[in-house]
Amino acid sequence: MTTRISIANLQVAETLYNFVNKQVLPGTTLAVEKFWTDFAKLINDLAPKNKALLLKRTVLQEKITAYHQAHQAKNFEFSDYKHFLTDIGYLAAPVDDFSISTDNVDAELATMAGPQLVVPVMNARFALNAVNARWGSLYDALYGSDVISESGGAEKTKAYNPARGAKVVAFSRDFLDQAIPLIDGSHQNAQTYHIQDNALVIKLDNGKSTALAESASFIGFNGEAAKPSELVFKHNDLHFIVQFDASNPIAQSDMAGISDIAMESALTTIMDCEDSVAAVDAEDKVIAYQNWLGLNQGTLSESFVKSGKQQTRTMHQDKHYQKLDGTVGKLKGRSLMFVRNVGHLMTNNAILDQHNNEVPEGIMDAVITSLISTYDVNQQNTLRNSDKGSVYIVKPKMHGPEEVAFANELFDRVEDLLSLPRNTLKMGIMDEERRTSVNLKACIYAAKERVVFINTGFLDRTGDEIHTSMFAGVMARKADIKLTKWISAYEDNNVDIGLACGFSGKAQIGKGMWPIPDQMANMLATKINHVEAGANTAWVPSPTAATLHALHYHKVNVLQLQQQLKNRTPANVDDILTIPLAENTQWSEQEISDELDNNSQGILGYVVRWIDQGVGCSKVPDINDVGLMEDRATLRISSQHMANWLQHNICTAEQVITSMKKMATIVDQQNKDDDQYHAMSDNFDTNIAFQTALALVFQGHEQPNGYTEPLLHKNRLLFKAQTK
């Protein structure tokens, strides 16, 4: 039973009440009583609006479902369908051309292009790893990943392998030749680097000296001019530092004595309170808020044992160097942080309103995460996040411009509550719902003075695509959906609309996650597509991936590319509205079984950790034992896909259950070495995780917009209650 404190017509869980009153408010100018009174008024005013927007989602979905039921196959005409969507208000009225007017935006979002991390803020160690991933060792990223092959005696070994190290050095020298080429020769042949007359001089192994082809890329150094310990470079607005450490084994065998290259890597990080966490009650929310507080105060630390040794991780300091004019330069030591609040859908029992209803969790997040962020805004910390005094909030899973307008109103009210200047709170809009994609320009217009970010999310977007058109017909197999034209149109449209609305040089246009953290060579070969698409950020699953993905932004000058892309023919909204139905549903029994197994395994592998361990994001082995970074988006697409095939009799309920039981046994085996794991196959009928997986499919078409949160939260709370 949750102990609650009554204040200002609210019933607040004691753990949250004490956290806010004892740990957060004392560092602000806000009085306890006034804060909760104003918070209660905000809830009273905005919760009904939140509820009305959710009702509109339901009404629109009911109308779309009825339309598809009445317009099957040959009775479906696209032009009539589009008119219908306009008539019911699903397609919003177009807005005139405009440019966003967001100001006080940090360079990491406005003028720089580079990788972005997304991490569960409830995990302090992950959060620290991410915020510290602003800088990463290129040598370590190469040495420890599959980017460097193990052929020719270059295997990964416990002790340093010189053969592998030589490959790392050769790769890194190639990078230097690409990013900071020499007038003559190659960095592969460099013997020494020194500064003479404020210029970098490189002596080659043929005895000749040369210089950089672009001298402006060299901006400073540390150590002595004749023998620097670090050389600082800037290329495509990203920095990297060539380091010299004579005690390093790589440097000792390196002709030029280079020990490493420190890459500016994760420019930004999203500290996530949403899809990558399992926060179902006040206890969980306080963990998330506590870590966000530590990040904003600059005090977050985490102790752990690694390789038998106790270690403590803290937030990195800024880096300093000597500029060529003799003054001291500073490089930010930490990734610029967003916080991702939850969307409009969920409520949380951490606070009950005057009618004993759970408060919308998105409203609670907006108030409390922003309150915590005032420590940074007011410079009540030693390690600043935003040099511009802005707070960056990603707002996910909004459906259309009305919902963005509501989020904008919510942010206005939070600023008033906290006495912050208007538009201090900046908004990131996730373009991951169908009604947002087809109305993206109107959505941006609704927050044009505070938007700093739009980002595509293929998995959630596909999940919503399937759910919205659940009764239109049979969806193609998941792998084939990726090949349909609506996806490329959706991805291009995100860039086209962002550029048309003036994002270039002012805000981020982002792309989605690389899901396979162990396949860095594959990522390096393919993820440059996100950069070449005109996005100035894209998601990566780890600090190592951020360092490697940073190489792509040295290959492509994104801001220059964006100027070229402004002139292309924009993506067609009609293509985005094209439903990815299967052209031929005459699949064999084996093909159907394989598709069900693939979906079942993905659902179960994720759900069992969510329900039993409260893990919202982790590397989950797929059906082929390939580790994939999974969060709720993966669950949404898989469960909706199975629900669609079930709805259209491609498979039976019995086949789904058989597949689930079969794959549960495999998932149990994959997790056999986890001491905290509870096997599902011990008793399918009573295992909460297994029953949750079934419910996600069998109740899939009933779930609001196909979201998985309602069932996950309900059953996680049930599991917690049973195991206390």
Secondary structure, DSSP 8 states (H G I E B T S, - for coil): ---EEEETTEEEEHHHHHIIIIIIGGGSS--HHHHHHHHHHHHHHHHHHHHHHHHHHHHHHHHHHHHHHHS-GGG--HHHHHHHHHHTTSS------------S--HHHHT----EEEEETT-HHHHHHHHGGGEEEHHHHHHTSTTS---TT----SS--HHHHHHHHHHHHHHHHHHS-BSSS-GGGEEEEEEETTEEEEEETTS-EE-BSSGGGEEEEEE-SSSEEEEEEEETTEEEEEEE-TTSHHHHT-TT-EEEEEEE--SEEEEESSTT----SHHHHHHHHHHHHHHHHT--EEEEEETTEEEEEE----EEEEETTSSEEEE--S-EEEEE---SS-EEEEEE-TTS-EEEHHHHHHHHHHHHHHHHHTT-SSS-S-TT--EEEEE-S--HHHHHHHHHHHHHHHHHHHT--TT-EEEEEEE-SHHHHTTHHHHHHTTTTTEEEEEE-HHHHHHHHHHHTTTT--B--HHHHTTSHHHHHHHHHHHHHHHHTT-TTTSEEEE-----TT-HHHHHHHTHHHHHTT-SEEEESSHHHHHHHHHHHHH--HHHHHHHHTTS----HHHHT---B-S-----HHHHHHHHHHHHHHHHHHHHHHHHH---SEEEE-TTS-EEEE-HHHHHHHHHHHHHHHHTTSS-HHHHHHHHHHHHHHHHHHTTT-TT---STT-TTT-HHHHHHHHHHHTGGGSGGG-SHHHHHHHHHHHHHHH-
